[in-house]
Amino acid sequence: MRMNRYMLLIWLCMYASLMIAAPKITIYVHGTQQFGSKLLSKDIWYCKKGLHHIRSLSDSSMMVKDAKLLHEQAPDIFDIEHYYTFGWSGKLSFMQREEAGKALYQEICCLLKNYKSIYGQYPAVQVMTFSHGGNVALNMINELPFLKGEHIDLDLILIACPVQKITEDAINHEHINCSYIIYSTRDLLQVADIYSYQGLKMPKRTFASKHNQCYQILVSVNKKTLSHTELLHSFMRHIPEVLQKACQHLPPCHIQHNISDSKFIHFNGFNLFKVLKSLRKK
């Protein structure tokens, strides 16, 4: 009888170990390098091409600092042990973003297989992007599914993405679980990249989305809308709050969310360094 109890305990332990859920992975995709690439260090603001675990980057990298901050704010959403960055050329080019999207797709497929070999199941994937990194991700979406016959939970967090006709419809892809579009009306760079597609067009701030799990969120801090520079890093600490606020609404929806932050430094044309470095008032 005692032996049977031991065997039952061993069996339950083995079963529990098999039932441990694979963690959610986050992949951050940076934006275009050409705006200010001479001003900003590529090692600090960007990363080499390909997929990299966040701990493989230098501690001086702003992407590392952002990852640590997000983990502190919401470890259940941004687990730093499963946080990656994806580097691409950063050139202002349709072709470069399309190539990067295909490379991102291949990297995620490999990562999914690695997690399956460790955890016995595929993880959920969360792709967070800034600026044209969003169009890299949307080009990746056009390659879906990741693995034929397998369902992979996929969430998108697109910050300040220039919405272009050539990639806009990808946001409606059936394999996207949920998408969060974060933007601000004072962000001039988001709509500055005039492009040629069936005539000259300006990017938009939001998507004409038919996806029933799409949140489009106009953000502000202290009742003031934000520039591209402010959204790049200064605003990053508030991403968890924005996601949680969005989930209080029924998608698809367009919502506005103002954040109160007495230490937030708004860009005024003379404090670029402080804003880019995400320095805060004492």
C-alpha positions in Angstrom: 0.0 0.0 0.0 2.8 2.4 0.9 4.7 1.5 -2.3 1.5 2.4 -4.3 1.4 5.7 -2.6 5.0 6.4 -3.5 4.3 5.4 -7.1 1.3 7.7 -7.2 3.3 10.6 -5.8 6.0 10.0 -8.4 3.4 9.9 -11.2 1.8 13.1 -10.0 5.1 14.9 -9.9 6.0 13.7 -13.4 2.5 14.8 -14.6 2.9 18.2 -13.0 6.2 18.8 -14.6 4.7 18.1 -18.0 1.9 20.5 -17.3 4.2 23.5 -16.6 3.2 26.1 -19.2 5.9 27.4 -21.6 6.5 31.1 -20.7 5.5 33.9 -23.0 8.4 35.3 -24.9 8.8 39.0 -25.9 10.7 40.1 -29.0 11.4 43.9 -29.3 12.0 45.2 -32.9 13.7 48.7 -33.1 12.8 51.3 -35.7 14.7 53.2 -38.4 18.3 54.1 -37.7 18.7 56.9 -40.3 16.9 59.5 -38.1 19.7 60.5 -35.7 21.9 57.5 -36.3 25.0 59.8 -36.2 23.8 61.3 -32.9 23.0 58.1 -31.2 25.3 55.2 -30.5 24.1 52.1 -32.4 25.3 49.8 -29.6 23.1 51.7 -27.1 20.0 52.3 -29.2 20.0 49.4 -31.6 21.5 45.9 -31.9 23.2 43.7 -34.5 21.1 41.9 -37.0 19.3 38.8 -35.9 17.7 37.6 -32.7 19.4 38.2 -29.4 18.5 37.4 -25.8 18.4 40.6 -23.8 21.1 39.4 -21.4 23.6 39.1 -24.3 23.5 42.9 -24.9 25.6 45.4 -23.1 24.3 46.8 -19.8 24.6 50.3 -21.4 22.0 49.4 -24.0 18.8 51.3 -23.6 16.9 48.2 -24.8 18.4 46.4 -21.8 17.3 49.2 -19.4 13.8 49.2 -20.9 13.6 45.4 -20.5 14.6 45.6 -16.9 12.1 48.4 -16.3 9.2 46.5 -18.0 10.1 43.4 -16.0 10.0 45.3 -12.7 6.6 46.9 -13.7 4.9 43.7 -15.0 7.0 40.5 -14.7 3.9 38.5 -15.8 3.8 40.4 -19.1 7.5 41.0 -19.7 9.6 38.2 -18.2 13.2 39.3 -18.7 14.4 35.7 -18.8 12.4 35.3 -22.0 12.9 38.7 -23.5 14.7 39.1 -26.9 15.6 41.8 -29.3 15.6 41.6 -33.1 18.1 43.7 -35.1 17.8 44.7 -38.7 19.4 47.2 -41.1 17.1 50.0 -40.0 17.2 51.6 -43.5 14.3 53.6 -44.7 13.4 51.1 -47.4 10.3 48.9 -48.2 12.7 46.1 -49.4 14.8 46.2 -46.3 11.7 45.9 -44.0 10.3 43.1 -46.1 13.6 41.2 -45.9 13.8 41.9 -42.2 10.2 40.6 -41.8 11.1 37.3 -43.4 14.3 37.0 -41.3 12.2 37.7 -38.1 9.8 35.0 -39.2 12.6 32.4 -39.5 14.1 33.4 -36.2 10.8 33.0 -34.4 10.2 29.6 -36.0 13.6 28.4 -34.7 12.9 29.9 -31.2 9.5 28.2 -31.0 11.1 24.8 -31.8 13.8 25.4 -29.1 11.1 26.2 -26.5 9.1 23.1 -27.5 12.2 20.9 -27.0 12.6 22.4 -23.5 9.0 22.8 -22.2 7.2 20.2 -24.3 4.9 22.9 -25.8 5.1 26.1 -27.8 5.2 29.4 -26.0 3.0 32.4 -26.6 4.8 35.1 -28.6 4.6 38.9 -28.0 6.2 41.1 -30.6 6.7 44.7 -29.4 8.0 47.3 -32.0 8.8 50.9 -32.3 8.2 53.1 -35.4 9.1 51.2 -38.7 9.9 48.1 -36.6 6.1 47.8 -36.7 6.3 47.4 -40.5 9.0 44.8 -40.1 6.6 42.9 -37.8 3.7 43.3 -40.3 5.9 41.9 -43.1 6.6 39.0 -40.8 2.8 38.5 -40.3 2.5 37.9 -44.1 4.6 34.8 -43.7 2.3 33.1 -41.1 1.6 30.6 -39.8 4.8 29.9 -37.9 4.3 26.1 -37.9 1.8 24.3 -40.0 -0.9 22.6 -38.0 0.2 24.3 -34.7 -1.6 27.2 -33.0 0.8 29.9 -31.6 -0.7 32.7 -29.5 0.6 35.9 -31.0 0.2 39.4 -29.6 1.5 42.6 -31.3 2.4 45.9 -29.5 3.0 48.5 -32.2 4.3 51.8 -30.8 4.3 54.8 -33.2 4.1 52.6 -36.3 3.7 54.5 -39.6 0.7 52.8 -41.0 1.2 52.2 -44.7 -1.1 50.7 -47.4 1.4 48.1 -48.4 1.4 46.4 -44.9 -1.8 47.8 -43.3 -4.0 44.8 -44.0 -1.6 42.4 -42.2 -3.1 43.6 -38.9 -6.3 41.6 -39.8 -4.4 38.3 -40.1 -6.3 35.4 -38.5 -3.2 34.2 -36.7 -2.9 37.4 -34.6 -4.4 36.8 -31.2 -4.5 40.5 -30.1 -2.9 43.8 -31.3 -2.3 47.0 -29.4 -1.6 50.1 -31.5 -0.1 52.9 -29.4 0.2 56.4 -30.9 0.1 60.1 -30.2 -1.1 63.1 -32.3 2.1 65.2 -31.6 4.3 62.5 -33.1 5.2 64.1 -36.4 7.9 61.6 -37.4 5.2 58.8 -37.5 3.6 60.4 -40.5 6.7 62.0 -42.1 7.8 59.2 -44.3 5.9 60.0 -47.6 6.0 56.9 -49.8 5.1 55.8 -53.3 2.4 53.2 -53.5 -0.2 53.7 -56.2 0.7 57.3 -56.0 2.3 59.4 -53.3 0.9 58.8 -49.8 1.5 59.8 -46.2 1.4 57.2 -43.5 -1.5 57.2 -41.1 -1.5 56.9 -37.3 -4.2 54.1 -37.0 -5.3 51.1 -38.9 -8.6 50.5 -40.7 -8.7 47.2 -38.8 -11.5 44.6 -39.0 -9.7 42.4 -36.5 -12.0 41.8 -33.5 -9.1 41.9 -31.0 -7.5 45.2 -32.0 -7.0 48.1 -29.5 -6.0 51.5 -30.9 -4.8 53.7 -28.1 -4.1 57.5 -28.2 -1.8 58.2 -25.3 -0.8 61.3 -23.5 1.1 62.2 -20.3 -0.1 65.0 -18.0 -2.7 65.8 -20.6 -0.1 66.5 -23.2 0.3 64.4 -26.3 3.8 62.9 -27.1 6.5 63.3 -29.7 8.3 60.4 -31.4 11.3 61.0 -29.2 9.2 60.8 -26.0 7.5 57.6 -27.2 10.9 56.0 -27.9 12.0 55.4 -24.3 10.6 57.9 -21.9 7.1 56.4 -22.3 8.3 52.8 -22.1 7.7 52.5 -18.3 4.0 53.2 -18.9 3.4 50.4 -21.5 2.1 47.9 -18.9 -0.5 50.4 -17.6 -1.6 51.1 -21.2 -2.1 47.4 -21.9 -4.0 46.9 -18.7 -6.2 49.9 -19.4 -7.0 48.7 -22.9 -8.1 45.4 -21.6 -10.9 47.1 -19.7 -12.6 47.8 -23.0 -14.3 45.6 -25.5 -12.3 45.3 -28.7 -12.1 46.3 -31.5 -11.9 49.9 -30.1 -10.3 53.3 -30.3 -9.6 54.6 -26.8 -7.7 57.6 -25.2 -5.6 57.2 -22.1 -3.9 60.0 -20.2 -1.2 59.1 -17.7 -0.3 61.3 -14.7 3.5 61.3 -14.1 5.0 64.2 -12.3 8.5 63.1 -13.1 8.0 62.8 -16.8 10.2 65.2 -18.9 8.5 66.4 -22.1 10.7 67.3 -25.1 10.9 71.1 -25.5 13.6 71.3 -28.1 16.5 72.0 -25.7 16.5 68.8 -23.6 16.8 66.1 -26.2 19.6 64.2 -24.3 17.5 64.0 -21.1 14.4 62.8 -23.0 16.3 60.2 -25.0 18.1 58.9 -21.9 14.7 58.7 -20.1 16.1 60.9 -17.3 13.4 62.0 -14.9 12.8 64.9 -12.6 14.1 64.6 -9.1 
